[in-house]
Amino acid sequence: MSKKQNKVNPEESRRVAEKNYEPSDYKGNTQIEKGLAETHEQASDDYFEGTLDQKRE
């Protein structure tokens, strides 16, 4: 890999770091939007599933 490929654009890094999940990310086209939507879905599924020690009704 060349050194040019390893350089990180500070503005791009800042933009990515400041991004939060938005419901519109499910319809997004960028890798960031798709990743946030998928991560939100996984976290939401785990949260609503509960834990193994949870009482069942």
C-alpha positions as CSV (number, residue, x, y, z in Angstrom):
1,M,0.0,0.0,0.0
2,S,1.4,3.4,-0.9
3,K,1.7,6.3,1.6
4,K,-0.9,8.3,-0.3
5,Q,-3.5,5.6,0.4
6,N,-2.7,5.8,4.1
7,K,-3.3,9.5,4.4
8,V,-6.4,10.5,6.4
9,N,-8.2,13.6,5.3
10,P,-9.0,15.5,8.6
11,E,-12.1,17.1,7.2
12,E,-13.5,13.7,6.1
13,S,-12.6,12.2,9.5
14,R,-14.4,15.0,11.3
15,R,-17.5,14.6,9.2
16,V,-17.6,10.9,9.8
17,A,-17.0,11.3,13.6
18,E,-19.8,13.8,13.9
19,K,-22.4,11.7,12.1
20,N,-25.2,10.3,14.2
21,Y,-28.0,7.9,13.3
22,E,-30.9,9.4,11.6
23,P,-34.1,7.4,10.5
24,S,-33.4,8.6,6.9
25,D,-30.2,6.5,7.0
26,Y,-32.3,3.4,6.1
27,K,-32.8,5.0,2.7
28,G,-29.2,6.4,2.5
29,N,-26.8,5.7,-0.3
30,T,-23.4,6.3,1.5
31,Q,-21.5,3.6,3.3
32,I,-21.8,5.7,6.5
33,E,-25.5,5.9,6.3
34,K,-25.9,2.2,5.5
35,G,-23.5,1.3,8.3
36,L,-25.3,3.4,10.9
37,A,-28.7,2.0,9.8
38,E,-27.4,-1.6,10.1
39,T,-25.8,-0.9,13.5
40,H,-29.0,0.7,14.8
41,E,-31.0,-2.2,13.6
42,Q,-28.7,-4.7,15.4
43,A,-28.7,-2.7,18.6
44,S,-32.4,-2.3,18.5
45,D,-33.0,-6.0,18.0
46,D,-30.7,-6.9,20.9
47,Y,-32.4,-4.3,23.2
48,F,-35.9,-5.6,22.5
49,E,-34.9,-9.2,22.7
50,G,-33.8,-8.8,26.3
51,T,-31.5,-10.9,28.4
52,L,-31.4,-14.7,29.2
53,D,-32.3,-14.0,32.9
54,Q,-35.4,-12.0,32.0
55,K,-38.7,-13.4,33.2
56,R,-41.1,-14.8,30.6
57,E,-44.7,-14.1,30.8
